[in-house]
């Protein structure tokens, strides 16, 4: 048996950077570890944390979610989007783990600026075989301007050897 979780229950919004290339995007940050058995938050210490490490090999169910905030403050048609993806050991993207928020907002009538804010709680659950000491993190892989997130969570549960 092994399980672990990381959260940020503070409700504070974290701005998403638009670092390129996207595979080097910022990691989602967590402030609070949940119950842990056979897993460990990373980096070690009092946090904040960016990764969770599984200490034994096996098949894990991995759930990740957060609330995304997308803002358009323009008088033009504008797409606002953000994509997140799970990474193993900072180098291996897990393609099937991608989750995203997207909206298309048009400007105000007569070219007047309008501001529309969309918030979505988005996430994904996958099953994945991991090796002992694999570290999992969620990274931003694509983002437009004016994107933030809050209430992130990452939960891992070993379901088979």
C-alpha positions in Angstrom: 0.0 0.0 0.0 1.2 3.5 -0.8 -0.5 6.9 -1.2 0.2 10.5 -0.9 -1.2 14.0 -1.8 -0.2 17.6 -2.1 -2.6 20.6 -2.0 -2.8 24.3 -1.7 -5.9 25.1 0.2 -5.1 28.9 0.6 -7.2 30.1 -2.3 -4.4 32.4 -3.4 -4.1 32.8 -7.2 -0.8 31.9 -8.8 0.1 33.7 -12.0 1.0 31.4 -14.9 4.2 32.3 -16.7 4.4 32.0 -20.5 7.9 30.5 -20.5 9.0 29.0 -23.7 9.6 26.3 -24.7 6.5 25.0 -23.0 8.2 21.7 -21.8 10.3 23.9 -19.5 7.2 25.7 -18.1 6.7 26.4 -14.5 5.7 23.7 -12.0 2.4 23.9 -10.1 3.2 24.8 -6.5 1.7 23.1 -3.5 1.8 24.3 0.1 0.4 21.4 2.1 1.1 17.7 2.1 -1.8 15.4 2.8 -1.5 11.9 4.3 1.6 10.1 3.1 2.5 6.4 3.2 5.2 5.2 0.8 5.5 8.6 -0.8 7.2 11.8 0.0 6.8 15.5 -0.9 9.7 17.1 -2.8 11.7 19.1 -2.1 12.1 17.8 1.4 11.3 20.2 4.2 8.5 22.5 5.1 7.5 23.4 1.5 6.4 24.8 -0.8 6.4 21.6 -2.8 6.5 20.9 -6.5 6.7 17.1 -6.7 5.6 14.0 -5.0 8.0 11.0 -4.9 6.8 7.4 -5.0 9.1 5.1 -2.9 8.1 1.8 -4.4 7.4 0.6 -8.0 3.9 -0.3 -9.1 0.8 0.9 -10.9 -0.5 4.1 -9.4 -3.8 6.0 -9.9 -2.9 9.7 -10.2 -5.5 12.4 -9.9 -4.7 16.1 -10.5 -6.9 19.1 -10.6 -7.0 22.9 -10.0 -9.2 25.9 -10.6 -8.0 28.0 -13.6 -8.8 31.7 -14.0 -8.8 33.1 -17.6 -9.2 36.8 -18.2 -9.6 38.8 -21.4 -9.5 42.5 -21.0 -9.5 43.5 -24.7 -11.9 44.8 -27.3 -10.7 42.1 -29.8 -11.7 38.5 -30.2 -9.2 36.7 -28.1 -8.6 33.1 -27.1 -7.4 32.5 -23.6 -6.1 29.0 -22.7 -3.9 27.0 -20.4 -2.7 23.4 -20.5 -1.1 21.4 -17.8 0.7 18.0 -18.0 2.1 15.5 -15.6 5.9 15.0 -15.8 8.0 12.1 -14.4 11.4 13.1 -13.0 11.2 16.5 -14.7 12.0 15.1 -18.1 9.3 12.6 -19.2 5.9 14.1 -20.2 2.9 11.9 -19.7 0.9 12.8 -22.8 -2.4 11.2 -21.8 -2.4 13.3 -18.6 -2.9 16.7 -20.3 -5.8 18.8 -19.0 -6.8 22.2 -20.1 -9.1 25.2 -20.0 -10.0 27.2 -23.0 -12.4 30.0 -23.9 -13.0 32.4 -26.8 -14.1 35.9 -25.8 -15.2 38.7 -28.1 -14.7 42.3 -27.4 -17.4 44.7 -26.3 -20.0 46.2 -28.6 -18.8 48.9 -31.0 -15.1 48.2 -30.2 -15.5 49.0 -26.5 -13.3 47.0 -24.2 -14.9 44.3 -22.3 -13.5 42.1 -19.6 -14.8 38.6 -19.1 -13.4 36.2 -16.5 -13.9 32.5 -16.8 -13.0 30.1 -13.9 -13.0 26.3 -14.5 -12.1 23.5 -12.2 -10.2 21.2 -14.4 -8.4 17.9 -13.9 -7.6 14.4 -14.9 -7.2 11.0 -13.4 -4.9 8.4 -15.0 -3.2 5.1 -14.2 0.5 4.7 -14.7 3.3 2.3 -14.0 6.0 4.0 -12.0 9.5 3.0 -10.8 10.7 3.3 -7.3 11.8 6.9 -6.6 10.0 8.4 -9.5 9.0 12.1 -8.9 5.7 13.4 -10.3 5.1 17.1 -11.0 2.5 19.1 -12.9 3.8 21.7 -15.3 2.3 24.4 -17.5 2.9 23.4 -21.1 1.0 26.1 -22.8 -0.5 29.4 -21.6 -1.8 32.7 -23.0 -1.6 36.0 -21.1 -3.7 36.7 -18.0 -4.0 33.1 -16.7 -3.9 32.1 -13.0 -4.6 29.0 -11.0 -5.5 28.1 -7.4 -6.6 25.1 -5.3 -4.2 22.6 -7.0 -4.1 19.0 -5.8 -2.1 16.0 -6.8 -3.1 12.6 -5.3 -1.3 9.3 -6.0 -2.5 5.9 -4.8 -0.8 2.6 -5.5 -3.3 0.1 -6.9 -1.1 -2.8 -8.0 2.5 -4.1 -7.8 
